[in-house]
Amino acid sequence: MARWPKPTEGSWTEHFGLSTEPISYEDSISPSFYELEREAIFKRAWLNVGRDDQLPRNGSYFTKEITAARTSVILVRDGSEVRAFHNVCRHRGNKLVWDDYPGEETHGVCRQFVCKYHGWRYGTDGQLNFVQQEDQFFNLDKSQCGLLPVHCDVWEGFVFVNLAEQPAQSLREFLGPMMTGLDGYPFGLMTERFTYRAEIRSNWKLYMDAFQEFYHAPVLHQKQTPPDWSGPALKNGFEAPHYQIDGPHRLVSTAGIRLYELPENMRKPIEGLTRSGNFGPWDPPELGEMPPGLNPAGCDPWGLDSFQMFPNFTILIWSLGWYLTYHYWPTSYNTHIFESTLYFVPPKTARERLALEMAATTFKEYGLQDANTLEATQTMLESRAVTTFPLCDQEVLCRHLHKVTGEWVDDYRRGIEVSA
């Protein structure tokens, strides 16, 4: 495997001014620290909750459970605007929008939201439009009883909310130049989706760590890789050529291989039949010129860029013309909901459809392998038999995530507004 040059400081870790000492994972096993994260991070950071094409017409809506912030949010298209509201009726506090089970998310199209309890009705603009037996109330001013708004903004089709009373930064300021370097990427063309969701028995940051380094890949994923490829990779390791940090956000960029250029004995038969695999369909769509923020290392061939957006959102863009997202939604200090969505340009033929199915199925197997180690990691970290752990230079982004998390919590304790 090729070895890539390190920065002049000798390592990525030192290049970014991070400590090279072993780190503690107390932030991933402490119930009290998690309670601080809820207030310091998930009630103050911009959180991606979906895409605006999930709201294709006036009245389209979906709900998002944000357990870490102790709330549920309604996202709705009101004319040309995407709005967000806390999912609570202003009368007696009932959850406003839900179907059979109040803890499950839902979506649909409506002209107004009607409370299941007493029938109060709200427009898609959040205004209270109707109260049952209004004359029975005392000095009720409907104009002051609309749905409680949540700060909401859209970047490149991605819908974000911020639960703070007043966000410390605008969404674009929070994203910073590394993320906004993706302006113009054709996200909107990729509307064919495959979605996976799982309940994971680990802290949310531990799963984020799994996708921030490739040090594990030759070991954990060796059985998913043809022997003639996995053997040298296992012996020599895999090293990403480029890491980047911008404020609280991170990027790892990798070189790639083109499986269709390899001999058949280095490919799985099903990959040749479907012309697809873990790196995506072999016949990429024509997407035009790419934005300058992609492939910052100039890898040739380029494999992927994984943009880790603080706190819990990842956009992973593949060189073969598709992308996927990861979300990690904490539900306790040692559990979280993992969501992944794969996005492709819609297929035009049955063969193209089969190639998408193959990529989505292969990805699921890799994701299961990554998730499989997490409960074992969580339980042994909680034993506290070992309390500090050495990280190599390829784990620089893991080190950064835990550092930033600690900084946000410390700033919250001191009453300091966080800025990127």
Secondary structure, DSSP 8 states (H G I E B T S, - for coil): -------TTSSHHHHTT---S-B--GGGT-HHHHHHHIIIIITTS-EEEEEGGGS-STTEEEEEEEGGGTEEEEEEEETTEEEEEESB-TTT--B-S-SSSTTS--EEE-SEEE-TTT--EEETTS-EEE-TTGGGSSS--GGG-S--B-EEEEETTEEEEE-SSS-SS-HHHHHHHHHHTTTT--GGG--EEEEEEEEESS-HHHHHHHTS--TTHHHHTGGGS-HHHHHHHHHH----SEEEEETTEEEEEEE---GGGS-GGGS-HHHHHHT--TT--SS-----S--TTS-TT--SSEEEEEEEETTTEEEEEETTTEEEEEEEEEEETTEEEEEEEEEE---SSHHHHHHHHHHHHHHHHHHHHHHHTHHHHHHHHHHTS---B---GGGHHHHHHHHHHHHHHHHHHHT-----
